[in-house]
């Protein structure tokens, strides 16, 4: 399944050097669309530790790794930096979330709070997020974000998720979304990198309006009834999540996120 996830991006490396490919990520676009909100989902936990640099603790040689960097900027001119506090969380390599599928209330693996610098820049590395089966279908690999600008003129908090190009579980419309990112191989088949520029307009980008989104997700990936507020994790909400676990099966990350091809990279 996961073998089909990378073919197009890796094939592009046949005609470009690694440095040339990375150049397209060097700066924000001259024309930009505000980053679209996405659902929070049922696995948000507030007060994650403020640690820059790594999101998941276990990113050893046996797992697929993701290196992510970028900048939060104004959608008005596509260049003005917007310093922000970023909360990020994701499933681990086998599709499990800390505090829900493993660990107790003190386990914050794959959950971090990250401060951008004064130019709105951030970077971190992590385990490539595993997929999981819910309501009969797999969610595409994704990372959750809450982005809170320090300048209140840009609104309160943008809640969104990012996905990755050529994921077989993305809908056709989702392939062109502002939250679907390209991946570039980073010298070996185990490591991938991407850059994401977050564009926020004055007054904020709004909230996810519910219903079916571009990725075939309905109200939390089929987890309707689970808490979706910014902080709430009520007892009833926890019970709803636990009841869903019997239907939620992780997909181990045994294949690279893209289709692995046997060829040498240009420029190597």
WOJOWO-V847279 format. One record per residue. PSI is psi in whole degrees, -180 to 180 (999 if undefined). Layout:
PSI
PSI
//
This chain:
-54
-15
-27
-3
-15
0
-50
-45
-40
-37
-29
-22
-15
-26
2
147
162
-42
-39
-39
-43
-23
-31
-12
8
-28
163
161
157
-23
132
146
140
138
129
143
154
168
150
-37
172
0
17
138
124
169
39
153
146
92
116
144
-43
142
-52
141
-32
88
47
-175
-16
-6
161
137
149
127
122
135
169
-156
144
121
166
135
-6
-42
-1
8
-30
122
145
90
144
164
129
125
130
139
154
167
153
-170
-18
14
22
146
134
148
-6
-48
-20
159
171
-163
-6
-3
114
30
137
29
125
154
129
131
128
167
-175
-14
8
12
149
162
151
164
157
173
140
126
134
156
163
149
130
129
38
-1
155
138
142
155
138
160
135
148
143
122
115
107
143
-24
114
-16
-15
20
-172
-87
132
120
125
-179
155
147
-177
138
147
11
128
-14
4
140
164
-38
-36
-24
-19
14
160
-9
20
121
147
154
144
134
137
75
-23
164
-6
-15
137
153
156
161
143
116
123
120
117
131
161
135
-8
167
5
-169
158
133
1
179
-166
127
-173
-11
13
22
136
103
41
31
33
1
49
142
-14
154
137
8
170
-24
-29
129
73
164
-43
-40
-43
-40
-40
-43
-45
-37
-32
-18
-27
-22
-5
113
127
154
109
145
75
-9
153
156
-22
167
125
128
144
88
160
149
144
139
1
999
//
